[in-house]
Amino acid sequence: MRLLRFVARRLLLLVPVLLGVVVVTFLLVRVLPGDPIRTILGPNATEADAAAARARYGLDQPLWRQFVDYLRGLGTGDLGRSIQSGGSVTSELALRVGPTLELVVLALAVALVVATVLGIWSARRAHRIGDHSIRVLALAGNSLPDFWLGLVLILVGYSVLGWFPAPSGRVDPDTHLTPVTGADLLDAVLTGNGPAFGSALGYLALPVATLSIVIVAPLLRSVRASALEVLRSEAYTAAAAHGLPDRLLRRGYLVRAALSRLPALAALVFGFGIGSTVLVEYVFSWQGFGQWALRGLLFRDYPVVQASVLVIAAGYVLVFLVADVVHAMLDPRVRI
Amino acid sequence: MTPLLSIENLSVVIHRSDPGDSGRQIAALSNVSLDVNAGEVVGLVGESGGGKSMVARSIVGLLPPGSRATGRVLFAARPGAGEQVDVLTMDRAALAGHRGRGAALCFQNPRGALSPTRTAGRQLTDRLTTHQGMALGRAREAARELFEQVGIRDPGRRLDAYPHELSGGMAQRVMISLATGCAPGLLIADEPTTGLDVTLAREILRQLRHAADTDRRGVLLISHDLASVAEVCDRVVVLYAGAVVETGPAGRVLRTPAHPYTRTLVASVPQVDGHPVVATPGGMPLLARAPTACPFAPRCGHADDTCRTQHPATTEWGAGWQVACYHPQAENLAGNLAGSPATQAGGARTATQAGPAGPRPPAGPAAPVPAAVPRTVLSVEDAHVVYRSRFGGGGHHALRGVSLQVAAGETVGVVGESGCGKSTLARLVLGLVRPAAGRVTLAGHDLSRIRGRRLRRLRIRAQLVFQDPIGSLSPRRTAADAIAEPLRAQGVPAAERAGRVAAALARMGLDESILPRRPHELSGGQAQRVGIARALVGGPDLVVFDEPTSALDVTVQAQILQVVAELTGDESRGRVFISHDLATVRGFCDRVVVLYLGRVVEEGPVAEVFSNPRHPYTRALLSSVPSLGAGFAGPRLELVRDLEEADAATGCPLAARCPLVTDRCRAEPQELVGYGASRAACWRVPEMPELLRGGGAGA
């Protein structure tokens, strides 16, 4: 009950946050130098052509008018019309968000599992060879540029070993996957399409690996540090002094206590992961949200930029909400 | 019969491998030998740093990294069977079986030693399934029974509580149930009552005695509370600087100690019957190797050249009573305690130290009555304090109409159990919380009316001495900075500050070499003196001592109490001394106020309240104070429940716990009414003597 109230309150908080984001991005994107109309018209267009195009996108209206129109659209879920492609931003967005979310969520999940297992293993062998090598490896992964790592993984996994499909597309078109959410793996599950599931998994493997390797290091460090703290705590010593078996000590007294600080960091890493997808998607020709948002920004495609910032802001609030809830579930002392 | 545990010549040397400090070693224990039999409670006493916890840790094979143990820690898995195993040579598997099942450690700080992310019930069932081979469902049943045995009410609900939801006393009970849940042959309790108030401490010790008497466990009770040890333990072992200095029957050793160190310890304990404490200067040395001379010699009044060059061997002093001393003392310590000049002069140097500076006798305040009526420095009138919960809806009513006057030159003691509002009262008079109703007047200004800079100015007029001496000093500031802080707040020029800091320091008996040190380089006693110097340096009108000695060792406690007692001669300011230890209040307070659940239940001159308590609560508090001397003389009274179950809503707040309760108590709120020299909030006071004689009282 208390949890529900907390979630409801935080969701209500989403409204003022998003409203602020809308106002700021709406203004900022128009302050940026560059004219979206010129980028679509080409070098030979006349002033009259430009004015006509402006009128078509409503850019000839006074600023407040444009803003009111935009807000009114938002109310009905209409994010406007892309200047670059002329298509509806809402439908383009729906197409793009799924694949990227799938990529980032899977990468974060893999990174969290790896960080938890290795972090705790590492802490229990603190300052021995295994511990040191894991920490060095994690740090190395963290220091590699993601686009380079992606290229190396393609070289090894596709060109040399041939285990994974070519880095173009997200699922084999021959499997006839019916898109539902845009996240191919999820769609394959929803439609019960076995071959598509296998194919999507194959396509996902390398980009997910790339992203996981890049983000695992901070998570692992955090888990290791918390686990060490727990291992040295009086509470753990007391449990050990009462002769509880190793397995019980690990499961009952170490893991949960060691993980309680992870959700907040994972939420931050999630945001970092969204940023990293821009390059990873580029390397793997992943037609995702990152690339779409970047192109929108480069061509000053106002509605696209506004929509992508809005989605990222909402995503952040939601992810931190989830992190807070998970933290409260892990640590009974946290009151929400 | 082979003892359950016999430690033979155990020595532990710890090698420090800190960078910059390499090669340094500490002889934590030197040739310690002691036995614990099944069904016996053995007390292990001494100052901190004396090696008490190290003994406990070596019994469960949990020595700190870098330590090397020699000697033997023999443990009989089945006492009487004659087969003993050395814990120090056990392998991993044997150690796993020994820990918990053989010897279970009951940790000092129960809140820290309970895992915060597992429910209390799960932690107990973990022990039960591991050591008693129970299935989970059966273990939960057994856990409920165990909780009930250690006196936890509503055990079903507490099983699902997380440790942070338990009160201090409750957590300590859970800790004991965890240790007994392992069904150990030997129960080791490491300072189980430190920080608990008298009524709870008594209950916890009763649990330990119970474990020895009914379950035939051996109990090793580590404590610095000598009076409790004397009451509960069969035998006592006194450790000093890692060596056993005296061992024997607990009651006799602690009432008529033979070793000068034990005598020092005993003399440092404040007594509820008003004996002044005798402080011994100096502190325990940290030894690098096993001592070749008597480690206590530098502090000992009887030491001669033999003591300083040779280590005394253990000699028989009485039946089962051994002393490691060349000059064991036979004369009665009680005479010494009474403070008659003759015995003090003939006694140790400690006594002469205490002579002129010693606390004044309880009858003191009557003697130098100032001609004029002293000015009132603090007046609290019918103050209420409510801590609101964060999202509206009720709150915790910490003070419910407290009135208190403190005149200049007067010391007022405030006593009561934890959770009765003592600390809230301190925060109130310092202007740190605002009263929901009522008035607080400090040095003529109404604290609740002013805000901002004027309030901060006024706060300089009242100063607080904290419970945790080291934690209350900023770790980044030197002692000089800390002491000068109130002067800086007053805007005293830097040139003048140094002189006043030096004066305050001299008054505390500290020399200037500690000025550049930071808190972690100070001992507890030094840090507390710095804390007191900081409180005094600005010349406040009121000094509030919030349990200034409860975190300190007995000998250090005696030193600090002496410092505080010296301050009571100061006629220019008033003092409030808060403590849950009634014996400390007795020594030097003029008046005492007894708080219960945010109300004053009794107040009056200290001698009157302590020798003739009117309110049942005061009598119960006095009855539960453990004592090495005669203790509380009058008829005793015992409360029937713990504080947390009591209710303060209607009628007398004590009604739920008072053995003398009637329907009228439950219905009518009680007001303070004058009875002789003191005032009490209980309508049954006139018939009290009869009630107590009539057997309405507990043991």
Interface residues (C-beta under 8 A of the other chain):
Chain A: S233 E234 A235 Y236 T237 A238 A239 A240 A241 H242 G243 L244 P245 L248 G252 Y253 R256 A257 S260 L330 D331 P332 R333
Chain B: V60 L62 A96 G97 H98 R99 G100 R101 A104 L105 F107 N109 G112 A113 L114 S115 P116 T117 R118 R122 Q123 D126 R127 T130 H131 Y162 H164 L178 A179 C182
